[in-house]
Amino acid sequence: MNAVRSPYTRTAWYNSAVRMEVGKDHVFSQLDEAQHTKRRQQMASGYSGKENWSLESDMDEHIHQLLDLIRSKYLSTATRHEPVDLASKIQYLTLDVISKIGFGKAFGDIKADADLDDYISAGRVGLAIMVFTGALGLTPYLHWPPIARMLGPSDKDKSGYGKMRTVARELIDSRLEKPTNSRSDMLSSFIRHGLTRDDIVTESMLTILAGSDTTATAIRGTMLYLMTSHRAYKRLQAEIDDAVTSGHAATSSGIVSDETMKSLPYLQAVMREGLRIHPPVTDIAPKKVPVEGDNVTINGKAYFLPGGTNIGYNVMGLNRNKEIFGEDVDCFRPERWLLDEHNDIQLERLNAMRRTTDMIFGYGKYQCLGKPIAWLEMRKVIFEFLRHFDWSLASPEKPWRSKNYFGVFLQDQMWCHITEREHGL
């Protein structure tokens, strides 16, 4: 369905509902296949890091800021409990990272320890509206310009989505006035590859809202399952400590590098298992069957799919498939990923598991462009969290408040106790 030359296409009822400006498509809402392919080609280098040389160092800067924030305000001790809503702090980080590498300037949520300009709450409201309009088929009516101007966000808004769009335009305008040859962030890459001012504003909004929510949820979910799985928690922490004491990882004053993390098998396993057991997105990403219909075979049984039918896949169900992941699919067990890659049978199974979890990011012509950024950020945060601190849930009977909007999980009230490691490395 998602292969580069697949005749399947996106569905209007779903993808059009995620437009952020009337009459302006971003790479996720674009239904025209030729325009979608062109836009992906224009944006690929900026997302991959090929033209964003400071991507990792910019990310490290804000992870440092989050670690400093925790140390300065939110550490618990034997005599003082200081619960912190980890869900909100994680999203401060993901918003600052994506705005820094996207615009060249962070929003500053971590330093302020606040949702500046209400971007997080605005994103929640925006997703709730998408659920309403998409489910009831109201998108064409609410995207009619006279209604959209009346009900939609405005550049005059003092906070929320309208404020974000205004900030984006100001930053983009200031950059368009200057040469981009010497710059190395996503915005410069987009300009060099021919995106117009309006295109960049629209794509930037998608990058910020979609990228920060999903990455934050992936980190939250992995941390939740680590905190409630003592064996996995201690094994990962031991691997991290070994990497530091051996000199393989940076000292405590530095952030672990991508190169180092690639050589830590249990960290990779934990991240894969975290994505599997709690995917950050659950939307079926529906596609439209080509007009002539299609014959498919599922578990040995043939089916005919009528042309024009909307179909998709069940993310949660597929990642709990016992034939792929084993009988204990409801358990958080990172060890399922530690198979012998020199054994052909185990390698085949491992590849099947990897392909399945990779589908969370889409595939082929519809694969998420931000996958490399999200994967890098998630691993860095988990590594540094367990290197420096010990974690526990303040309210294990209700670990968080989690809601799903149009396939995207949003969480808050994830109250945790954080203590400095006595022998932190």
Secondary structure, 3 states (H helix, E strand, C coil): CCCCCCCCEECHHHHHHHCCECCECCCCCCCCHHHHHHHHHHHHHHHHCCCCCCHHHHHHHHHHHHHHHHHHHCECCCCCCCCEEHHHHHHHHHHHHHHHHHHCCCCCHHHHCCCHHHHHHHHHHHHHHHHHHHHHCCHHHHCCHHHHHHHCCCCCCCCHHHHHHHHHHHHHHHHHCCCCCCCCCHHHHHHHCCCCHHHHHHHHHHHHHHHHHHHHHHHHHHHHHHHCCHHHHHHHHHHHHHHHHCCCCCCCCCCCCHHHHCCCHHHHHHHHHHHHHCCCECCCCCEECCCCCEEEEECCEEEEECCCCEECCCHHHHCCCHHHHCCCCCCCCHHHHCCCCCCHHHHHHHHHHHHHHHHHHCCHHHCCCCHHHHHHHHHHHHHHHHHHEEEEECCCCCCCEEEEECCEEEEECCEEEEEECCCCC
